[in-house]
């Protein structure tokens, strides 16, 4: 092989190496872009899932509060009814007591 042929082969090998390096850089850049896109998608999915989870928990908490509120209202109404019933039962006794006190005060003044 002549010196010129060897130089041509070296030059071709350098060009092939440059081409391989260039293709490697392009592939690397493509993979970096893909990785960034995947990372962005993962973050967006995580945010969306987090929001959905929070909304679900808020909805559950609102439902629990509604149920507790209804229970408290029912309990309060039942207690009020019990007080009303007991007060109604005490009306005759209270009336007699007031009449006795009134009569005593009238007799005491005379």
C-alpha positions in Angstrom: 0.0 0.0 0.0 1.2 3.4 -0.9 1.5 6.3 1.4 -1.4 8.0 -0.3 -3.6 5.0 0.1 -2.8 4.8 3.8 -3.5 8.5 4.2 -6.9 8.0 2.5 -7.7 5.1 4.8 -6.7 7.2 7.8 -8.8 10.1 6.6 -11.8 7.8 5.9 -11.4 6.2 9.4 -11.4 9.8 10.9 -14.5 10.6 9.0 -16.1 7.4 10.1 -15.2 8.1 13.7 -16.6 11.7 13.4 -19.8 10.2 12.0 -20.1 7.7 14.8 -19.4 10.4 17.4 -22.0 12.7 15.8 -24.6 9.9 15.7 -23.8 9.1 19.3 -24.3 12.7 20.3 -27.6 12.9 18.4 -28.8 9.6 20.1 -27.7 11.0 23.5 -29.6 14.2 22.9 -32.6 12.3 21.8 -32.5 10.1 24.9 -32.1 13.2 27.1 -35.1 14.8 25.5 -37.1 11.6 25.9 -36.1 11.3 29.5 -37.1 14.9 30.2 -40.4 14.3 28.6 -41.0 11.2 30.6 -40.0 13.0 33.8 -42.5 15.8 32.9 -45.2 13.3 32.3 -44.5 11.5 35.5 -44.7 14.8 37.4 -47.9 15.7 35.7 -49.4 12.3 36.5 -48.3 12.5 40.1 -49.8 16.0 40.5 -53.1 14.9 38.9 -53.3 11.8 41.1 -52.5 14.0 44.1 -55.2 16.4 43.3 -57.7 13.6 42.7 -56.7 12.0 45.9 -57.1 15.3 47.8 -60.5 15.9 46.2 -61.6 12.4 47.2 -60.5 12.9 50.8 -62.3 16.2 50.9 -65.4 14.7 49.5 -65.3 11.9 52.1 -64.7 14.4 54.9 -67.7 16.5 53.7 -69.8 13.4 53.8 -68.7 12.5 57.3 -69.4 16.1 58.4 -72.9 15.9 56.8 -73.7 12.6 58.6 -72.4 14.0 61.9 -74.4 17.1 61.5 -77.6 15.1 60.8 -76.9 12.9 63.9 -76.3 16.0 66.1 -79.5 17.6 64.8 -81.5 14.4 65.4 -80.0 14.1 68.9 -80.7 17.7 69.7 -84.3 17.4 68.5 -84.8 14.2 70.6 -83.3 16.0 73.7 -85.5 19.0 73.1 -88.6 16.8 72.8 -87.6 15.0 76.0 -87.3 18.4 77.8 -90.6 19.5 76.4 -92.3 16.3 77.5 -90.8 16.6 81.0 -91.8 20.2 81.2 -95.3 19.3 80.1 -95.5 16.7 82.8 -94.4 19.3 85.4 -97.0 21.8 84.5 -99.7 20.5 86.9 -97.2 20.3 89.8 -95.8 23.8 89.0 -99.3 25.2 88.8 -100.3 23.8 92.2 -97.1 25.1 93.7 -97.7 28.6 92.3 -101.4 28.6 93.5 -100.3 27.5 97.0 -97.7 30.2 97.1 -100.2 32.8 96.0 -102.8 31.6 98.5 -100.2 31.7 101.3 -99.2 35.3 100.4 -102.9 36.3 100.4 -103.6 34.6 103.8 -100.3 36.0 105.2 -101.4 39.6 104.4 -104.8 39.2 105.9 
